[in-house]
Amino acid sequence: MSKVALIGSPNSGKSLLFNRLTGLNQKVANYPGITVNIGSGQSLADPSIEYMDFPGVYSVHAISGEERLAIESFTNALKNDLLDSVICVVDSTRLEKGLIFALQILELCYQYQKPLVIAANMSDVLEQYNMQFDYRGLSAALGTPVLPISAKTGTGLEQIPDIIKDLPAPSANYQSDTIASDASLVHLQAQQLAQNFGPKGDLLIKAQNRLDSFFLNTWSGGASFFLIMYLLFQAIFTWAAPAMDAVESGLQMLASVLLPLISEGILSDFTEDAIFGGIGAFLVFVPQIFVLTLVVGMLEDSGYLARAAVICHKPLRLFGLTGKSFIPMLSSVACAIPGIYAARTVDSSRKRWLTYLAIPLMPCSARLPVYSLLIAAFIPAQKAFGGLLGWQGLAMFSIYLFGIICALLVTAIISNTQKDMRDDLPFVLEMPPYRLPSWQPLVSNAWNRSKYFVTKAGKIIFAVTVIIWILGYFPNYGASLSESWLGSLGQWIEPIFAPLGLDWRYGVAILSSFLAREVFVGTLGTIFGIEGAEENVISLAEQIQSSGLPLGSGIALLVFFAIALQCVSTLAVLRREVGSWRLPVQMFIGYSLLAYGAALLTFHLIELFT
């Protein structure tokens, strides 16, 4: 099988091209550092070709640790004859920058005698702005094929398998005459090649500058940032509501059909209480995960995130962070694990350490089912200001903002108390061009993310649900939950959570959620299912309302889950990144104590004023 490497700078469209060629679903985003692992997949057009997607880098002379690993992996693959050819992806709209890297790759390919194709991406953008690109002239000047393509529309991709099969290695004559080893000369050569053969026209540049003048302006940029972030969280409720209703109705319909077919007894009770009451309660919130991933993906793919990082740089510096911390922090809104990986793009080791501290406090998708359940139980689904503002969406925005503020306060305190947390590297970030999002990979990524979330969380939820159901059903076969094994355990730990106005049922759900936050919903659904099977026709939120839980306790639960570090996977990944258990253990203990204290304060303040 022929192995072909895909390599290029961030924002060149390399991973989107990989998706097109292989049909796989690498995460595609329009900001630096999104690709952190090497992906591989067979060609859709020719199964004898295997493509390998290397992480995006700016230069073979690496600065960051992530770039160094990528270049070392690529160079070792060339040296050990693990690659048959190379495709270097460049952005046609920013040809000079792309050629600087392409010339360096061309020199490596000559050194190890590997064929090279330069894939000039974004040809659709050039066509849109009537910009002319002399591909043939550039190909003749470089002595290697330059293929105009559009990874977004698929233009030119059908030619790739045929080109790489009959491609010779770069010639010695070309290498000795054209490629310079001196970095300044490489930049000069790239500039001259771009001027001679690159796109002609300034309509694209003017359009980009007009957008930047708005989104990077102090006032309009700041206002648009907060508006976009608010719409993000409002969309979680408004866009996902029909799908959530459909899932809930589907589960109820399935239960009404399936349960009568099972004879009364343990199996029937388990199916009703644990499957439909526990796991079913969790599945209702999966559409919100899909919408959250989709909207964040739109921001990524459009090129807005890099601007948001620039807007946030000055404010984040006040809290000891950098603008580059914004990207892993926003990635953590989907899941803390990719956020931890994305923190590799933070060049400063000190700022990276502070970013690690902030990431677990970001409102990740695992918190979303808990937030949605509690908000639905305590916040009325009403509109204000002519229907433009929803109270539940505002509550979701507020709890997300609360988690972000807590993260910033923690990093500010740590950075101000630690003398060695000063800036040690300048803030440098590339501004990618604005682009219309590619809907197919966005929807596909959101679907795969939701599916992964269900399969990953579902295993834990199912295991915990079975344990909770067994403990709550026996020894009296569900006759009295308070007299079951679970009731005895819950009443033993009840004094810990009683100061928050919570009874033993919520205490058990909180303890089980330390495996994974979303387990809270499944556990509570199972408990309420055992306690009142005849009430399973109503939603879990309505069951919480009817249980008499005070408003102060509900808000205290929101505060607790906003701060507590309840994710074993996050702790394990963090340990692997920092190489020690010391920081993860310190964070787990510290955030657990902080969460309890903040929840206790919240409960008493609300009780005082209500």
MARROTI-503310 format. One record per residue (C-alpha): x, y, z; residue number from 0. Coordinates in nm, 2 decimals. Layout:
u/v/w/rodren
X/Y/Z/NUM
...
// end
This chain:
u/v/w/rodren
0.00/0.00/0.00/0
0.13/0.35/-0.09/1
0.16/0.58/0.21/2
0.11/0.95/0.14/3
0.18/1.22/0.40/4
-0.04/1.53/0.42/5
0.15/1.82/0.58/6
0.09/2.19/0.58/7
0.06/2.50/0.80/8
-0.24/2.55/1.03/9
-0.55/2.70/0.85/10
-0.43/2.56/0.51/11
-0.73/2.32/0.49/12
-0.51/2.01/0.53/13
-0.74/1.82/0.77/14
-1.05/1.91/0.56/15
-0.86/1.77/0.25/16
-0.78/1.45/0.45/17
-1.15/1.41/0.53/18
-1.24/1.45/0.17/19
-0.98/1.20/0.05/20
-1.05/0.94/0.31/21
-1.41/0.99/0.42/22
-1.30/1.00/0.79/23
-1.40/1.27/1.02/24
-1.09/1.45/1.16/25
-1.19/1.76/1.35/26
-1.16/2.06/1.12/27
-1.12/2.41/1.26/28
-1.00/2.75/1.15/29
-0.75/2.83/1.42/30
-0.39/2.71/1.48/31
-0.32/2.39/1.67/32
-0.64/2.20/1.62/33
-0.46/1.89/1.47/34
-0.25/1.74/1.75/35
-0.24/1.37/1.64/36
-0.14/1.19/1.32/37
-0.45/1.05/1.15/38
-0.45/0.79/0.88/39
-0.71/0.65/0.64/40
-0.75/0.47/0.31/41
-0.83/0.67/0.00/42
-1.19/0.66/-0.11/43
-1.09/0.68/-0.48/44
-0.81/0.43/-0.46/45
-0.79/0.18/-0.17/46
-0.42/0.11/-0.24/47
-0.34/0.46/-0.11/48
-0.32/0.54/0.26/49
-0.31/0.91/0.36/50
-0.15/1.02/0.68/51
-0.25/1.36/0.83/52
0.04/1.52/1.02/53
-0.02/1.80/1.26/54
-0.02/2.15/1.12/55
0.31/2.34/1.16/56
0.45/2.67/1.04/57
0.82/2.57/0.99/58
1.05/2.27/1.00/59
1.25/2.48/1.26/60
1.00/2.42/1.54/61
0.94/2.65/1.83/62
0.67/2.49/2.03/63
0.68/2.13/2.17/64
0.38/2.03/1.95/65
0.55/2.15/1.63/66
0.88/1.98/1.73/67
0.69/1.64/1.78/68
0.52/1.69/1.44/69
0.84/1.76/1.25/70
1.03/1.49/1.42/71
0.76/1.24/1.33/72
0.75/1.35/0.97/73
1.13/1.35/0.94/74
1.16/1.01/1.09/75
0.89/0.88/0.85/76
1.09/1.01/0.56/77
1.42/0.88/0.69/78
1.29/0.53/0.77/79
1.12/0.50/0.43/80
0.77/0.49/0.59/81
0.64/0.73/0.33/82
0.61/0.69/-0.05/83
0.52/1.05/-0.13/84
0.42/1.38/0.03/85
0.14/1.63/-0.03/86
0.22/1.98/0.10/87
-0.10/2.18/0.14/88
-0.08/2.56/0.11/89
-0.34/2.84/0.12/90
-0.36/3.00/-0.22/91
-0.50/3.32/-0.07/92
-0.18/3.35/0.14/93
0.07/3.20/-0.10/94
0.39/3.36/0.03/95
0.34/3.22/0.38/96
0.26/2.88/0.24/97
0.56/2.88/0.01/98
0.80/2.95/0.30/99
0.70/2.62/0.45/100
0.66/2.44/0.11/101
1.02/2.52/0.02/102
1.14/2.37/0.35/103
0.94/2.06/0.28/104
1.08/2.05/-0.07/105
1.43/2.05/0.06/106
1.35/1.76/0.30/107
1.19/1.56/0.01/108
1.50/1.61/-0.20/109
1.72/1.50/0.09/110
1.53/1.17/0.13/111
1.43/1.14/-0.23/112
1.05/1.14/-0.18/113
0.81/1.28/-0.45/114
0.62/1.59/-0.36/115
0.30/1.76/-0.47/116
0.20/2.11/-0.36/117
-0.17/2.13/-0.32/118
-0.28/2.49/-0.36/119
-0.60/2.50/-0.17/120
-0.88/2.76/-0.16/121
-0.91/2.78/-0.54/122
-1.28/2.84/-0.49/123
-1.21/3.16/-0.30/124
-0.98/3.28/-0.57/125
-1.25/3.22/-0.83/126
-1.51/3.40/-0.61/127
-1.29/3.71/-0.61/128
-1.17/3.68/-0.98/129
-0.81/3.64/-0.87/130
-0.57/3.48/-1.12/131
-0.31/3.22/-1.01/132
-0.04/3.10/-1.25/133
-0.02/2.74/-1.13/134
0.17/2.62/-1.43/135
0.43/2.89/-1.40/136
0.48/2.81/-1.03/137
0.50/2.44/-1.10/138
0.77/2.50/-1.37/139
0.97/2.73/-1.13/140
0.96/2.48/-0.85/141
1.01/2.17/-1.06/142
0.73/1.98/-0.88/143
0.36/1.96/-0.95/144
0.14/2.24/-0.82/145
-0.23/2.13/-0.82/146
-0.51/2.39/-0.77/147
-0.77/2.23/-0.54/148
-1.06/2.32/-0.31/149
-1.10/2.09/-0.01/150
-1.43/2.26/0.06/151
-1.59/2.20/-0.28/152
-1.39/1.90/-0.39/153
-1.25/2.06/-0.70/154
-0.93/1.90/-0.83/155
-0.92/1.62/-0.57/156
-0.99/1.35/-0.83/157
-0.65/1.42/-0.99/158
-0.45/1.35/-0.67/159
-0.43/0.96/-0.69/160
-0.31/0.97/-1.05/161
-0.05/1.24/-0.99/162
0.12/1.08/-0.69/163
0.15/0.74/-0.86/164
0.38/0.86/-1.13/165
0.56/1.13/-0.95/166
0.94/1.15/-0.95/167
1.15/1.28/-0.66/168
1.27/1.64/-0.67/169
1.58/1.67/-0.89/170
1.93/1.76/-0.76/171
1.96/2.03/-1.02/172
1.65/2.21/-0.89/173
1.75/2.17/-0.53/174
2.10/2.31/-0.57/175
1.99/2.60/-0.79/176
1.68/2.72/-0.60/177
1.64/2.61/-0.24/178
1.85/2.80/0.01/179
1.93/2.67/0.36/180
1.94/3.02/0.50/181
1.60/3.12/0.65/182
1.61/3.48/0.52/183
1.68/3.36/0.17/184
1.39/3.11/0.19/185
1.16/3.40/0.29/186
1.30/3.61/0.00/187
1.25/3.32/-0.25/188
0.89/3.27/-0.13/189
0.82/3.64/-0.17/190
0.95/3.64/-0.52/191
0.77/3.33/-0.62/192
0.44/3.47/-0.48/193
0.49/3.80/-0.66/194
0.56/3.63/-0.99/195
0.30/3.36/-0.99/196
0.06/3.42/-0.70/197
-0.30/3.55/-0.71/198
-0.34/3.90/-0.85/199
-0.61/4.13/-0.70/200
-0.69/4.30/-0.37/201
-1.07/4.25/-0.34/202
-1.02/3.96/-0.10/203
-0.78/4.16/0.12/204
-1.01/4.46/0.13/205
-1.31/4.23/0.23/206
-1.10/4.07/0.51/207
-0.98/4.41/0.63/208
-1.34/4.54/0.65/209
-1.45/4.25/0.86/210
-1.14/4.29/1.09/211
-1.21/4.66/1.13/212
-1.54/4.56/1.29/213
-1.46/4.24/1.48/214
-1.12/4.37/1.62/215
-1.25/4.71/1.71/216
-1.24/4.78/2.08/217
-1.61/4.86/2.11/218
-1.78/4.68/1.82/219
-1.55/4.38/1.86/220
-1.62/4.35/2.24/221
-2.00/4.39/2.19/222
-2.01/4.14/1.91/223
-1.81/3.89/2.12/224
-2.05/3.90/2.41/225
-2.35/3.88/2.17/226
-2.21/3.58/1.99/227
-2.13/3.40/2.32/228
-2.49/3.47/2.44/229
-2.64/3.35/2.12/230
-2.43/3.03/2.16/231
-2.58/2.94/2.49/232
-2.93/3.06/2.40/233
-2.92/2.83/2.09/234
-2.86/2.53/2.33/235
-3.22/2.56/2.44/236
-3.40/2.71/2.14/237
-3.24/2.49/1.87/238
-3.23/2.17/2.07/239
-3.58/2.20/2.22/240
-3.77/2.02/1.93/241
-3.52/1.74/1.92/242
-3.53/1.70/2.30/243
-3.91/1.68/2.29/244
-3.89/1.43/2.01/245
-3.64/1.21/2.21/246
-3.86/1.23/2.52/247
-4.18/1.14/2.33/248
-4.00/0.86/2.15/249
-3.88/0.71/2.48/250
-4.23/0.74/2.63/251
-4.38/0.57/2.33/252
-4.12/0.30/2.34/253
-4.18/0.24/2.71/254
-4.56/0.22/2.65/255
-4.50/-0.05/2.38/256
-4.23/-0.25/2.55/257
-4.32/-0.26/2.92/258
-4.66/-0.43/2.87/259
-4.48/-0.71/2.69/260
-4.26/-0.79/3.00/261
-4.43/-0.98/3.28/262
-4.44/-0.80/3.62/263
-4.14/-0.86/3.84/264
-3.77/-0.77/3.87/265
-3.71/-0.75/3.49/266
-4.01/-0.52/3.44/267
-3.91/-0.30/3.73/268
-3.55/-0.28/3.61/269
-3.65/-0.19/3.25/270
-3.89/0.08/3.38/271
-3.68/0.23/3.65/272
-3.32/0.19/3.54/273
-3.34/0.19/3.16/274
-3.62/0.44/3.09/275
-3.60/0.62/3.42/276
-3.22/0.64/3.44/277
-3.05/0.62/3.10/278
-3.36/0.76/2.93/279
-3.34/1.08/3.14/280
-2.98/1.13/3.02/281
-3.05/1.07/2.65/282
-3.31/1.35/2.65/283
-3.02/1.60/2.67/284
-2.80/1.47/2.39/285
-2.95/1.71/2.13/286
-2.80/1.99/2.33/287
-2.46/1.84/2.30/288
-2.51/1.83/1.92/289
-2.62/2.19/1.91/290
-2.33/2.31/2.13/291
-2.07/2.12/1.92/292
-2.23/2.25/1.59/293
-2.23/2.62/1.70/294
-1.87/2.61/1.84/295
-1.77/2.44/1.51/296
-1.92/2.72/1.31/297
-1.72/2.97/1.51/298
-1.40/2.77/1.46/299
-1.45/2.71/1.08/300
-1.54/3.07/1.01/301
-1.21/3.21/1.13/302
-1.37/3.40/1.42/303
-1.20/3.22/1.70/304
-0.85/3.37/1.63/305
-1.01/3.71/1.64/306
-1.18/3.62/1.97/307
-0.84/3.52/2.11/308
-0.70/3.86/2.01/309
-0.99/4.04/2.17/310
-0.95/3.83/2.49/311
-0.57/3.86/2.51/312
-0.56/4.19/2.71/313
-0.83/4.09/2.95/314
-0.68/3.75/3.00/315
-0.34/3.90/3.08/316
-0.50/4.06/3.38/317
-0.57/3.71/3.51/318
-0.22/3.57/3.43/319
-0.33/3.40/3.10/320
-0.26/3.47/2.74/321
-0.49/3.51/2.43/322
-0.38/3.16/2.33/323
-0.54/3.03/2.64/324
-0.88/3.12/2.50/325
-0.87/2.85/2.24/326
-0.82/2.55/2.48/327
-1.06/2.71/2.72/328
-1.33/2.74/2.46/329
-1.25/2.38/2.34/330
-1.32/2.28/2.69/331
-1.68/2.40/2.65/332
-1.72/2.08/2.45/333
-1.50/1.86/2.66/334
-1.21/1.93/2.90/335
-0.99/1.65/2.74/336
-0.95/1.82/2.39/337
-0.90/2.15/2.58/338
-0.61/2.00/2.77/339
-0.46/1.87/2.44/340
-0.52/2.21/2.28/341
-0.32/2.38/2.56/342
-0.01/2.24/2.39/343
-0.04/2.54/2.16/344
0.03/2.78/2.45/345
0.41/2.84/2.40/346
0.48/2.95/2.76/347
0.51/2.66/3.00/348
0.39/2.89/3.28/349
0.09/3.01/3.10/350
0.02/2.65/2.99/351
0.02/2.55/3.36/352
-0.23/2.82/3.44/353
-0.44/2.72/3.15/354
-0.46/2.37/3.29/355
-0.60/2.52/3.61/356
-0.87/2.70/3.42/357
-0.98/2.42/3.19/358
-1.17/2.20/3.45/359
-1.37/2.51/3.55/360
-1.49/2.57/3.20/361
-1.86/2.46/3.15/362
-1.81/2.14/2.95/363
-2.08/1.93/2.78/364
-2.08/1.68/3.06/365
-2.22/1.95/3.28/366
-2.48/2.04/3.02/367
-2.73/1.76/3.12/368
-2.71/1.86/3.48/369
-2.75/2.23/3.41/370
-3.04/2.17/3.17/371
-3.22/1.95/3.42/372
-3.18/2.19/3.71/373
-3.26/2.50/3.50/374
-3.57/2.33/3.36/375
-3.68/2.24/3.72/376
-3.63/2.59/3.87/377
-3.64/2.85/3.59/378
-3.97/2.91/3.41/379
-3.97/2.85/3.03/380
-4.09/3.21/2.96/381
-3.98/3.48/2.72/382
-3.91/3.85/2.79/383
-3.87/4.16/2.58/384
-4.11/4.05/2.31/385
-3.98/3.70/2.30/386
-3.62/3.80/2.22/387
-3.49/3.68/2.56/388
-3.56/3.34/2.72/389
-3.51/3.31/3.09/390
-3.38/2.96/3.07/391
-3.13/3.06/2.80/392
-3.02/3.36/3.02/393
-2.98/3.12/3.32/394
-2.76/2.89/3.10/395
-2.55/3.18/2.99/396
-2.52/3.30/3.35/397
-2.40/2.96/3.49/398
-2.16/2.93/3.20/399
-2.03/3.28/3.27/400
-2.00/3.19/3.64/401
-1.77/2.90/3.56/402
-1.55/3.12/3.34/403
-1.53/3.39/3.60/404
-1.43/3.12/3.86/405
-1.15/3.00/3.62/406
-1.02/3.36/3.58/407
-1.03/3.43/3.95/408
-0.83/3.11/4.03/409
-0.56/3.19/3.77/410
-0.54/3.55/3.88/411
-0.49/3.45/4.25/412
-0.23/3.18/4.15/413
-0.04/3.41/3.91/414
-0.03/3.70/4.16/415
0.10/3.48/4.44/416
0.36/3.30/4.23/417
0.65/3.52/4.14/418
0.75/3.29/3.84/419
0.42/3.34/3.66/420
0.53/3.65/3.47/421
0.51/3.67/3.09/422
0.81/3.49/2.94/423
0.71/3.47/2.57/424
0.53/3.73/2.34/425
0.18/3.68/2.22/426
0.19/3.59/1.85/427
-0.11/3.45/1.67/428
-0.19/3.41/1.30/429
-0.51/3.57/1.17/430
-0.67/3.31/0.94/431
-0.90/3.44/0.66/432
-1.27/3.46/0.72/433
-1.45/3.17/0.55/434
-1.80/3.04/0.52/435
-1.82/2.72/0.73/436
-1.83/2.38/0.55/437
-2.16/2.24/0.66/438
-2.10/1.87/0.58/439
-1.79/1.83/0.81/440
-1.95/2.05/1.08/441
-2.27/1.85/1.10/442
-2.07/1.52/1.07/443
-1.84/1.63/1.35/444
-2.13/1.74/1.58/445
-2.30/1.40/1.51/446
-1.98/1.20/1.59/447
-1.91/1.41/1.90/448
-2.27/1.34/2.03/449
-2.24/0.97/1.94/450
-1.90/0.95/2.12/451
-2.04/1.13/2.42/452
-2.33/0.89/2.44/453
-2.11/0.58/2.40/454
-1.84/0.71/2.64/455
-2.08/0.84/2.91/456
-2.34/0.57/2.84/457
-2.11/0.29/2.96/458
-2.05/0.47/3.29/459
-2.41/0.57/3.33/460
-2.53/0.21/3.26/461
-2.29/0.06/3.52/462
-2.38/0.32/3.78/463
-2.75/0.29/3.71/464
-2.74/-0.09/3.76/465
-2.56/-0.05/4.09/466
-2.79/0.23/4.21/467
-3.10/0.03/4.10/468
-2.98/-0.29/4.28/469
-2.91/-0.09/4.60/470
-3.24/0.09/4.58/471
-3.46/-0.21/4.49/472
-3.33/-0.46/4.74/473
-3.39/-0.61/5.00/474
-3.76/-0.51/4.99/475
-3.81/-0.52/4.61/476
-3.88/-0.15/4.57/477
-4.15/-0.14/4.84/478
-3.97/0.14/5.03/479
-3.67/0.33/4.89/480
-3.58/0.48/5.23/481
-3.55/0.12/5.38/482
-3.34/-0.02/5.09/483
-2.96/-0.06/5.10/484
-2.93/0.27/4.90/485
-3.15/0.44/5.15/486
-2.93/0.33/5.44/487
-2.62/0.44/5.26/488
-2.78/0.77/5.16/489
-2.90/0.85/5.52/490
-2.54/0.78/5.64/491
-2.40/1.04/5.41/492
-2.70/1.28/5.44/493
-2.54/1.50/5.71/494
-2.27/1.60/5.46/495
-2.52/1.75/5.21/496
-2.79/1.85/5.46/497
-2.64/2.20/5.51/498
-2.72/2.26/5.14/499
-3.08/2.17/5.19/500
-3.03/1.84/5.01/501
-3.17/1.50/5.13/502
-2.99/1.17/5.09/503
-3.12/1.11/4.74/504
-2.93/1.41/4.60/505
-2.63/1.32/4.81/506
-2.61/0.97/4.65/507
-2.65/1.13/4.30/508
-2.37/1.38/4.38/509
-2.13/1.10/4.50/510
-2.20/0.89/4.19/511
-2.13/1.19/3.97/512
-1.77/1.20/4.08/513
-1.71/0.93/3.82/514
-1.86/1.16/3.55/515
-2.08/1.46/3.60/516
-2.36/1.34/3.37/517
-2.41/1.03/3.59/518
-2.60/1.27/3.82/519
-2.90/1.28/3.59/520
-2.91/0.90/3.54/521
-2.87/0.83/3.91/522
-3.15/1.08/4.00/523
-3.37/0.94/3.73/524
-3.32/0.58/3.86/525
-3.39/0.69/4.22/526
-3.71/0.88/4.13/527
-3.81/0.59/3.91/528
-3.79/0.34/4.20/529
-3.96/0.58/4.44/530
-4.26/0.64/4.22/531
-4.29/0.42/3.92/532
-4.65/0.54/3.85/533
-4.51/0.90/3.79/534
-4.26/0.81/3.52/535
-4.49/0.96/3.26/536
-4.37/1.30/3.38/537
-4.03/1.44/3.31/538
-3.74/1.42/3.56/539
-3.75/1.80/3.60/540
-4.12/1.78/3.70/541
-4.04/1.51/3.95/542
-3.77/1.73/4.11/543
-4.02/2.02/4.12/544
-4.28/1.79/4.30/545
-4.01/1.66/4.54/546
-4.02/2.00/4.73/547
-3.65/2.08/4.67/548
-3.61/2.45/4.76/549
-3.48/2.71/4.51/550
-3.17/2.77/4.72/551
-3.07/2.40/4.70/552
-3.13/2.40/4.32/553
-2.91/2.70/4.26/554
-2.65/2.56/4.51/555
-2.64/2.24/4.30/556
-2.57/2.45/3.99/557
-2.28/2.63/4.17/558
-2.14/2.30/4.30/559
-2.13/2.14/3.96/560
-1.99/2.45/3.80/561
-1.68/2.42/4.02/562
-1.62/2.06/4.13/563
-1.38/1.85/3.92/564
-1.59/1.54/3.87/565
-1.43/1.36/3.58/566
-1.19/1.07/3.61/567
-1.09/1.09/3.24/568
-0.99/1.46/3.27/569
-0.77/1.38/3.57/570
-0.60/1.09/3.39/571
-0.53/1.30/3.07/572
-0.40/1.58/3.28/573
-0.17/1.35/3.46/574
-0.04/1.22/3.13/575
0.02/1.58/3.00/576
0.21/1.70/3.31/577
0.38/1.37/3.39/578
0.27/1.36/3.75/579
-0.04/1.30/3.97/580
0.05/1.59/4.20/581
-0.13/1.86/4.00/582
-0.44/1.65/3.92/583
-0.48/1.55/4.29/584
-0.43/1.90/4.41/585
-0.69/2.03/4.17/586
-0.94/1.76/4.26/587
-0.92/1.82/4.63/588
-0.90/2.20/4.59/589
-1.20/2.23/4.35/590
-1.41/1.99/4.56/591
-1.37/2.20/4.87/592
-1.42/2.52/4.68/593
-1.73/2.39/4.52/594
-1.88/2.28/4.86/595
-1.80/2.62/5.02/596
-1.94/2.82/4.73/597
-2.26/2.60/4.72/598
-2.31/2.64/5.10/599
-2.27/3.02/5.07/600
-2.51/3.03/4.77/601
-2.78/2.83/4.96/602
-2.78/3.05/5.27/603
-2.78/3.38/5.06/604
-3.08/3.27/4.86/605
-3.26/3.14/5.17/606
-3.19/3.48/5.34/607
-3.35/3.68/5.05/608
-3.64/3.45/4.96/609
// end
